[in-house]
Amino acid sequence: MPARKEVPTVAQSTETDWVSRFADEVIAEAERRAPGKPVVVASGLSPSGPIHLGNLREVMTPHLVADEIRRRGHECVHILSWDDYDRYRKVPAGIDPSWSEHIGKPLTSVPAPPGSPYPNWAEHFKAPMAEALREMGIEFHPISQTEKYTSGAYREQILHAMRHRREIDAVLDRYRTKDKPGAKKPKQQQKPVDEAELAAAEGSGAAAEDDGSAGEAGYYPYKPYCSVCERDVTTVTSYDEETTELAYTCACGHGETVRLSEHDRGKLVWKVDWPMRWAYEGVVFEPSGVDHSSPGSSYVVGGQIVREVFGGEQPIGPMYAFVGISGMAKMSSSKGGVPTPADALEIMEAPLLRWLYARRRPNQSFKIAFDQEIQRTYDEWDALERKITESTAQPADAAAYRRATRTATGELPSTPRPLPYRTLASVVDITTGHDEQTLRILGELDPDNPVKSLEETRPRLDKAERWITTQVPADQRTRVRDEPDTERLAALGDTERESLRLLLDGLDDHWSLDGLTTLVYGVPKIQAGLSPEAKPTPELKVAQRSFFALLYTLLVGRDTGPRLPTLLLAVGADRVRKLLAA
C-alpha cells in the first residue's frame, strides 16, 4: 500500500473554522454519493462583462473547501464552468451602441470590444479573471459551455429533457407566481447597500432568464440559436420524439426543422441547464449567490428538477452574501464599473485578497477597500502575521491566515521585507516613484537593519505605488513645498518657534522611523515640562495636534498628510531644515 502523501494541516477544530466544517460535510457527502471517486466542487461564471469582486466569492468559497479537502489527502476537482454560451443581454456603457445588433447571440459569437486582442466577447472577459485566479493560487478545471454544447457532449441530456418536458413544466409551474392573481413577491434575503453590491446582486442575469414557459405549441426546455441570425429570439413550434425533429421560427423571419439528435446550436434554458450539469458532473458542493437563492429561483427549482428529471442530487453549499467596495474611484480595467479581482491585485498582494474571503463565513457580507481604508486592512494583516509568529493568534484567525498564504500545493509568493503599506504608500507618494529616492528613504527607516534593495520590499512596494497613482485623487496627493512659507514663518508665535527649534535640534540624533516618532510626539511634552516618555493627557493631545498641523502646513501646504516621521524621512534632513528654519 503506497504511503499517504504528507499534507499540511489547517485548523482541525470544526467549531472555529467554516472551511473545515464544510470540508467535513463535503467529504462525508461525497463518500455517500460516489465512494472512492474524486470529490467534485463547482463554480460558474458568466463572461458577459467584467467579472467583479462579488463574483470572486463564487470561486473562492469552493476553492477554499476544495483546498482543505486536498490538504487532508483526498482527490478533489474544482470545476469552473464558463457560461460563455449564455446570450448577450445588453450593451454596457462605453461600448459602441452598434453592438446591440448582437443581443441574443452566444457570448462567444459576439465580437470583442474594440481594440481587444481576444477573438470574442467571452474570451475578452475570461482572460483577466483566469489570470487573477492563477495569481491567487486557485486551481480549477475550466469548462467552456460553448464547447460542451456545440460538441454534442450534452446531446443525450437535451433529448432526455425534451422527453420529460411535461414533468419539467410541472415542477416550474409550482413556482410560477409572478403573474398569478394574489401571488406574493418572494422576500428579499438581503438588501444591497451600495453600487458595488447592487451589481453583485444583479449577477449575470441568468437567474431571471426565461424558463421556457409554455406557449401555444406547449412547453420546451430547449432554445435553439437561429442558423441565420445566430440569435436566440426563436420559438419552438413542434417536436417529434420519435424522429427528434424540432421545428422553430425566428424573429428575423427564418424558420426551419432540425434533427435534435444532430443539432448543436442551442441550449437548455437556465433553470434546466444548471441541474442537468449537477447530475452530469456529479457536483457535491457549489455555493450560490442571492440572485439564485430566493424562493422559486433557479437553485431552489433546480433541486427538484435534478432529482425528479435527471436522477441526480443537488449539491450542498451555502448562499453567499454581498461583497461591497469601499472607495469607488475610477477603475482602469473595468472603465468606471465595479472593481474586478485584477483591479484588486494591482493594489494588494494575493494572500491579502485571499484572506479577506477566507476570514468571513460565506453568509457574512464584507467590504474590500480601495480608499484609505486599505492601509488599515494591511495594518490588520501585519498584526495578524505578528501573532502567527508569536503563536498568539486565535485558532480561526490562524486558519484563515494559513489558507491565505498557502494552498495544498505550496506557499504563495510574498514580500521578503513587508514594510507597513501606509509607509510605502507615503514614500512613493512623496518621491513620485523615483527609485533612488525611495531606496534612500526606506534605507533610513531602520538604520540598524537598513533596506538594501527595493526588491526586498516587492511586490508590496509596487502595489502601494499603484494604489497611490490610481486610487488617490490628485488633490489628496502629497506635494512637498519647494520654498519655505515665509509668510507663515514670519507669523509664528513664541511657542511655535520654540517647537520648531526643538524638532530641528533633535533631527540628527533621531534620524530613523522610531526615533522621529519619539521626537515629533516628544516636542510638545518637553514644552509642557514633561518627560518625552510621559503618557499623553487630553491637554497634551491638543498641543500635539496643533504642532502636527503646523509641520504639515510648513512642509506640504495643508494641515494633514502622511505620518510625520515618514514624511520627514522622505523630505530629507537638509530640506526639512530649509522649510522649517524660522
N, C-alpha and C positions, 0 to 999 in steps of 0.2 A: 504493500500500500504506500503510495507516494506521501512524502512528508507534507503537511499542510503549510502553505506559504505564510511567512511571518507578515502580519499586517499591523499597522499602528492602531492602537485602541483609543477610543474617544468616549468619554463620559458614559460609563456603563449604567449610571443611575437613570432609570426611566421616570424618575419623579421630577427631575430638574431640566431635562433637555428634550424639546419637542421632536427633534430629529430622531433621537434614539427611540422615542415612543412609537413614531410612525414606522421606523425600521422594524421594530418588534412585530407590529401588526402586519406589515407587508410580507415579511419572511414567513410568518405563520400562514397567511392567506395564500401565498404562492405555493407553499408545501401542500395545502389542502387542494388547490385547484390543479396544479401541474407539478407533482413531486419530481425532483431530480432535474427539472428544466431551469434554464436561466430565468431570473426574475425580470419581468418587463415593466418599466415605468415609462410614462409618456408625457410629452408636451406638444402643443400645437400653436403655430404662429402664422398669421396671415401677412404676407409681404405686400399689403395694399398701400403702404406708406411707411414713413419712418417707424421703426419698431421701438417703442419708448420704454422708459424705466418701469412703468406699470406692467407692461408685457413681460419684462425680465423675470417677474415673480412666477410667471407661468413655467419658466425654465429652471430658476434657482430652487424652487421648492422640491421638485422631483430629483434635481441634481444632488442636493444635499442628502436626501434619503437614499438615493442610489449609491452615493459615495460611502455612506455609512454601511450599507449592505456589503459593498465590496471590501471595506475595512475588516469586516467580520469573516471574510474568506468566501463569500458566496458570489457566484457569477450573476451579473446584473447588466441589462441592456437599457439604456436611456434613449428611447425613440424621440426624435424631434420631427414631427410632421410639418412640412412647409405647405400650408394651404394655398399653394400657388395656382390651383385650378379653380379657385373661387372667382366669381365675377368681379370685374372692375366696376365699382359702385358710383364713384363721383370724382370729379376733377378737383384736386386740392388747390389751395391758394398758392399762387406763384407759378402755376403751370398754365401754358397756353390753353385758352378755352376750347381750341380746336380738338383737344384730347377727348372732348365729350363724345366724339364720334366712336370712341372705343368702349363706351359704357355698355356693359353686358357681355363683353368678351372675357375669356380667361385671362388672369393677370399675366400669364406667360405669353399671351398673344398681343399684349399692349406694348407699344414702343416705350423704351426707357425715356426718362426726362431728357430734355436737350443737353448735349454735352457729356452724357454718361458713357463710360466705356463698356457698359454691360448690354447684352443682346435684347433684354426686355425689361418691363416694369418690375416684375417679381425679382429677377436676379439683381437689379439695382438696389433693392432694399434688403435682400437677403445677405448680400456680401458684407456690409459693415456689421450686421448683427453676428454673423458667423465668426468674423474676425474678433469681435469683442468677446464672444463666448470662449474662443481659443485663448485669448489673453487672460481670461478669468480662470483658466484651467478646467473648463467644463467639457467633459467627454460626452459625445452624443452620436447617435446613428441617424443621419439625415434621411428623410424620405420625402421626395417630391410627389405631391398628389397628382400633378400633371403627368409625370412619368407612370405612376400607378394606373391612372385611368386610361391614358392613351395607349398603354402597352397591353391592355386587356387583363391586367392582373386581378381586377375586381369583377370580371365578367360573370362568374358563377354567382357572386354575391348580388349583383344587379338583377340577374334573372330570377334569383330566389326572392328578392324584394318585390319584383313585379308579380310573381306568382302569389305572394302574400300581401298584395297591396290593400286588400279589404281589411285584413287584420291590422295593418299599419294605420289605415284610415280610422279604424275604430279606436285605437289607442290615442291617436292625435285628437279625435273628436271629444274625448273626455276632457281635454284641456283647452279646446277652442271656445274661450269665454268672451273674447273681445266684442263680438257682435251679438251675443245673446242678451235678450232683454233682462235687465236687473242684475247682470253679472258684475261682481265686484272686481276692481282692479287689484292685482296682487300687491301686497305691501312691499315697499322698497326696503331692502335689508340694511342699507347703509347709505347715507346721503353724502355725495361728493362735496368737498368744501372749497376746492379751488379749480382753476383752469386745467391743471395737470390731471387732477383726479377725474374731472369730467371727461377728459379724453380717454383716460384709462377705463372708465366705466363704459364708454361707447364701444371699446374693443374693436374687433374687425368688422362688426356689423353682422356677422354670421348668426348671432343669437336672435336677431329679428328677421332672419331670412324667411321667405315664403316656404311653408311646409308642403307645398303641392296640393293645397286644398282642392277638393273635388269640384270639377267644372261640369259642363253639360255631358261630357264624354266619360265622366267618372273620375276616380282618384288615381293618380300616377305618381309614384315617388321618384321618378327619373325625369331629368330635364336635359333634353338634347341641346347642344350648341349648333346653330344653323350652319349648314355646309357652305352657304353662300356669304352671309354677312358675319359669320363666326360668333354672333351674339346669342344670348340665352332667352331672347324675347320670343320664345316658342311655346306652342300649346300642343300637347299630345292629343290627337283626335281618336285614335283607336290602337288596340294592341291585341295580337293573336298569340296566345300562349303556346299553341302547337308549333307554329312556324317562327315565332318570336318576331313577326313583322310588326313594326311600330310606325304609325303614320303621324306626322306633325306638320303644323303650319307655322310660319314665322311672321312677325310684324312687318318684315321687309317685303312680304309678298310671296316668298318662296314656300313651297310645300313639297314634301317627298315621303316615301315609305322606305324604311331601312330595316335590315335584319338585326335585331338587337344582339343576337349571338355573335355578330361580327362587327358591330358598331362601337367605336371607341371615342366618339366626340360628344360626350355628355357626362353628367354625374348625378349621383343620388342627391336629393335635397338634404340640407344640412342635418335636420333632425333624424334622418335615417342614415346618412353618411357616417356620422360620429359613432353611433352604436355598432354599425357594421364593422368599423375599424377596430373597436374594442374587441369584438369577437375574433376578427381576422388576425390581429396582432397578439391576442392573449394578454391584454394590458391588465395589470394588477393594481397599479397606483397611478392616478392622474388627478391633479387639483383642477379646480375650475374657478373662474372669476365671477364676480357678482352678476355680470351680464348673462351668465349661463346657469345661475343657481336659484332664480326665483321660481315660485310655483308655476308650472306649465312651461318652463324653459326647456331648452334642448337637453340639459343634463338630467333633469327630472324625467322628461318624456323618454329620453334615451335609455334610462334604466329599465323601463318597461319594454321598449322595443328590442333591446338586446336579449332579454330573457324570452319574450313571447314569440319573437320572429327569428332571431339568429341563433338561439340556443346557447348564448354566452352569458357572461356575468358582468355587471357594471364594476368598473374599478372602484376601489376605496380611495378616498382623498378628500382634503378639506376645501372649503371655499376660501379663497384668499382675498384679503382686503386691499384697499387702495394704497398706492404709493404716491405721495404728494411731493411737490417740489418747493423748496424754499429759495426764492430768488429767481424770477423768470426773466433773466437777461436774454438778449438775442443769442440764439444758438447758431453755431457755424454750420453744422451739417443738417439740422432739421429746419433751417430757414424760418426761425421765429416760432416753431411749433414746440411740442413737448420734448424735453431733452431725451436723448437715446443713451443706451449703455456706452456707445462710442464717445458721446459727448462727456459723460461722466468720467470715463477713463482718460480723457485728456487732462483732467484736473485732479484726479485722485488715483492712488495705486489700487491695483486689482484686489489685494487682500482686504483693503478697507471697504471697497464696494461689496465684496462678498460678505463681510462682517455685518453690514447694515441689514442684509436679508437673513443672515443666519441667527442673529440675536433676537429677532422678533418672531413670535409664532405667526403662521400664515394668516390667521384671522385678526391680527393686530395691524392697524394702519401705521405708517410712519412717513417721515419726510426725508428727502435727500437734499442736502444744502448745496446750492450753487452761489450763495451770497456769503457774507462774512461768517455765517454760522459754520461754514466748512472748517474754519480754524478751531472752533470749539469741538467739532466732531473729531478732528485729528488729535486734539488735546486728550479727549476721552480715550481714543485708541492707544495713544502713547502711555497714558496712565494704566490702561489695562495691560499693556506689554510689560510695564514695570512690575505689576502684581504677578504676572505669569512668571517672571524671572525670580521673584521673591517667594513664589508658591503661596501667595495670599489671596489669589482670586477665588471667587465662588465657583463651584463645580459647573454650573450652567454657563457662566461667563468664560471659564477656561475652555469649555467645549466649543462655544461659538468662536473663540479665538483660534483654536486649532483647526476648526472647519474652514475658517477664513484664510489661514496661512498655508494650508497644505491639503492635498487630496490623497486618496488611497495610493496614487502613483508617485507622489513626492511633493516637495516643498514648492511653493510659488516663488518667483523671483522677488527679492526685497531690497530695500536700500541699505547698503552696508553701514552708513553713518546717518541714521534717521534724525536729523536735527528738527526742532519744532517747525511745523508747517508755517505757523504765523511768522516765525523769524525769517525763514527762507522767502516767504512772500514779501515781507518788508524790505529785505535786502535787494531782491530783484526789482522791486518797485522803485527803489531809490537809484539803483545802478542802471536801470533800464536794460538789464540782461547783459551788461558788459562783464565778460568772464574774468578778466584780470582784477577788476574792482571787486567783483563778487568773491573771488578767492581770497583777496586781501582781507575783506571783512569777516568771512567765515573763519579764516585762519586766526583772527584775533578774538573770536568768541571765547575760546578756552586756551589761553597761552600754554598751559601745561600739557594739553593734548590737541595741538592745532590740526585743523583740516589741511591736508597737504595737496589734495587733488579734488576737483569738482566731481570726479567720478565716484568718490566716496559718498556723495550726497544725492546721487541719481539712482532711480528716476524721480524721487520726491522733489528735488530741486526743479526739474523740468515741469512737473505737474503744477507746482506753485507758480512758476513763471507763466505758464499757460493760463492759470486762473486769473492772475493779475492782468494779463493782456486781453483776455476775452470776457471776463465777468465783472471787472471793477470799472464803473463808469469813469470817464476821463476826469470829471470834476472831483472825483474822490482819490485820484492818483496822487502820490507824494511828489512834490516838486521843491527841492531844496533851493533856498534863495541863492542867487549869485552874488549879491552885495548885501551888506548889513542894512537893517531897517533903521536908518539914522533918526528918523522922526520918533519912533517908539523908544529907541535907546536914550534919546535926549529927554524923554518924558519920564524916565524911570524914577521911582521913589527910592528912598534910602534902603528900605528893606529889600526891594527888588534888586538894587545894585549890589547889595551885600550877598544876596543869594547867588547871583551870577559869579561873583568873585570866589565864593566858597566852591562852587562847581568847577571853575576853571583851575583853581589851585589844586584840586584833587584829581584832575584828569589823569596825569601820568601814573600816579600810584594806584589807580582803579581801572586801568585800561583793559578790561575784559567784560564779558557779559555780566557775570556775577558781581564784579567789582563796581561797574557802573550802576547796576541795580541798587547796590548798597548806597552808592554816592547820591543818586538822584532822590532816593527816599530819605536819605540821611540829612541832606542840607536843611530842610525845614525843621528837623528835630534839633540840630545844632543851634539854629537861630532861636529856637524856643528854650534853649538852655538845657536840652536833654541829651542823653547818650544816643549815638547812632543806632544802638540796639534796642532803644525804648519801644514799647508797644504803642501803636497809634491810638490817640484819643479822638473823639469827634472833632475837636478844635484843630488838632494836628492834621486830620484828613482834609479839612477845608484848606489849610495852609499848603498842603501838598498839591491839591488840585489847582490852586492858584499859581503855584510855582511851575507845575507841568504846563499849564495853559500859556504862561509867559514863554517858556522854552519853545513850545510849538510855534507860537506867533513869530518869534525871532528866527526860527530855523526854517519853517515851511509856510509861514504866512496864514495859518489858521490855528484854531485853538485845540485841535485834536490831530492825531496822526498815528503812525506805528508806535510800538512800545519804545519809550525814550532810550533805554540802553542800546537797543538795536539801532535806532536812528542815529545816536551819537557815534557808534562804531562805523556806521555806513558813511556818515558825513566826513569822518576823519578828524583827528585832534586839531590839526592846523586850521582847517576850515571852521571847526566849531569855535576856536578862539577868535577867528576873524569876524564871525557873525555875532558873537556874544560879547565882544570887548566893549565895555561901556565907556 
